[in-house]
């Protein structure tokens, strides 16, 4: 069961990170090859902060958006 939850959370976080990375690359005029690096950096930061997630304070999606947004 926990593997399913992890997989679902990972997919949500990956979509958020990919969208934000694409946005940063487009708005800053960076080379497209930076997109993947930015996405990985955001996912790594989310991995580091995963223990700070508290479901009583908000959804995983909201937590992911905040962490990824702050990292970008």
Secondary structure, DSSP 8 states (H G I E B T S, - for coil): -HHHHHHHHHHHHHHHHHHHHHHHHHHHT--TTHHHHHHHHHHHHHHHHGGG--TTT--HHHHHHHHHHHH-
